[in-house]
Amino acid sequence: MTEKRKPQRLTPANLREAVLNYLDRFVASTKRLDQVMTRKIRASAAAHGDDPAPLLAALPPILASLAAQGVLNDRNLAEAKARAMIRRGGSRAKILHNLAGKGIDSATASAAFARMAQEFDNPELEAATAFARRRRLGPFRSDPASRSENRQKDLAAMARAGFSSGLARQVIGASSDGEVDDLIEE
């Protein structure tokens, strides 16, 4: 059995480098980065018998500096995540929940979703359509004859994904995928 590797010793001198190394590998919100780096600082201090207080005190100025430089930008991160999730078929509720899990505050997440209304004609309808297309629900079923017998299952899948019943009925009830596209363009 292999031993667990000892964490790198963090010092005030190499803390900024450790933060930047993390950001090279992962996209993170300010809150999430603070959580991760605090955990790394505590693990390093415990493994090496150091006092974590100086490192914990040095972390907020580093994060503030990166935010001032634009390296950390929660608004851009929230908008990018919301845009990607709409294109993949994520409902508003799912997007807001996902952003909260990434450490984005609710005001920034709501503003990001509101910004999507400027990029998409109807973000919720487009997301519902993308979800139905991806899951082959309603008008996107390969066997059109099975649509009526699977209608309730399709509506339930849309509801579990966080879409309103009215929106789900609108998408699932469309006669063809062309009609769904027409709904979006209206």
C-alpha positions, 0 to 999 in steps of 0.5 A, spaced: 500 500 500 502 506 498 503 512 503 499 518 502 504 524 499 505 529 504 502 536 501 507 541 499 510 546 504 506 553 503 510 559 505 508 566 504 513 567 499 510 561 494 502 562 496 501 566 490 504 561 486 500 556 489 494 560 487 496 561 480 497 554 479 490 552 482 487 557 477 491 554 471 488 547 472 481 550 474 476 555 473 474 558 480 470 563 483 473 567 488 469 564 494 471 557 491 478 559 491 478 561 498 475 555 500 480 550 496 486 554 498 484 555 506 484 547 506 491 547 502 494 552 507 491 548 513 493 541 510 500 544 509 501 547 516 498 540 519 503 536 515 509 540 516 508 543 523 507 550 521 502 555 524 497 557 518 495 564 521 500 567 517 498 564 510 491 565 512 492 572 513 496 573 506 491 569 502 485 575 502 490 580 499 492 575 494 485 574 492 483 581 492 489 583 487 487 577 482 480 580 482 483 587 481 487 584 475 481 581 472 484 574 473 478 572 478 471 575 475 465 572 478 461 575 473 464 573 467 464 566 470 457 566 472 455 568 465 460 563 461 457 557 466 450 560 465 451 560 457 454 553 457 448 550 461 443 554 457 446 551 450 446 544 454 439 544 456 439 547 463 433 550 467 434 557 470 433 553 477 438 548 475 443 554 473 442 558 479 443 551 483 449 550 480 452 557 480 451 557 488 455 550 488 461 554 485 461 559 490 457 564 486 452 569 490 445 569 488 445 576 486 451 575 481 448 568 479 441 572 477 444 578 474 448 572 469 441 569 468 438 576 466 444 577 461 442 571 458 436 574 456 440 579 452 444 573 448 438 568 447 431 570 445 428 566 450 433 563 454 428 558 458 425 556 452 431 555 448 434 551 454 428 546 454 428 545 447 436 543 448 434 539 453 428 535 449 433 535 443 438 532 447 434 527 451 430 525 445 423 527 448 417 529 445 418 532 437 425 529 438 423 522 439 426 517 433 419 514 433 414 519 432 408 514 433 411 513 441 410 520 442 403 520 445 404 514 449 410 517 452 408 524 453 407 523 461 414 521 461 417 526 457 413 531 461 416 528 468 423 528 465 422 536 463 419 537 470 425 533 474 430 538 470 427 544 473 422 546 467 415 549 468 409 545 466 407 550 461 414 550 458 414 543 458 407 542 455 409 547 450 416 544 448 413 536 448 406 538 445 410 541 439 408 537 432 415 537 430 422 540 431 421 545 426 415 548 430 419 548 436 424 552 433 419 557 430 417 558 438 424 560 439 424 565 434 417 568 436 
